Amino acid sequence: MGKLTYDSNLTADFDDRVLAHIQLVIGAKLRRGESFYFSWRDDPLTGGGRSTVWVHPGISLAFKYFGGKVPTLNRDWIEALSLSANSATGLQVVAEPAERL
C-alpha cells in the first residue's frame, strides 16, 4: 500500500499500482503548469467519506511506495485518468480498463 502526502500534512493510502498511474497523470499536468482538483474515497477504517485537494505546482506532493518494483503501466488507464483530470470535477480514481491487445 503506497502513500500520497499532500502539503506535508494530508496523507492518503493507495495501492502501489494505482499510485503509479496517479503519479504519471499528476506529473504531466503539473509539468504543463496546470492546477486541478484531485478527489478520492477515504478508507472506511479511517472514517470513510471522500477527500478533495487542489493540486497546484507550488504545493508539495510526495509519493511513497510500499513495494520495490515499478508496477506495469496500463496506457488505457492513464488515458482514462487524464480525461478525468481534464474535466471540471478534476482527477478521480476510475476503474482500470482491460488492456487492449
Beta strands, then each sheet from edge to edge (+ up, - down):
strand 1: 2-6
strand 2: 10-14
strand 3: 36-41
strand 4: 50-55
strand 5: 61-64
strand 6: 91-92
sheet 1: 2+ 1- 5+
sheet 2: 4+ 3- 6-
end
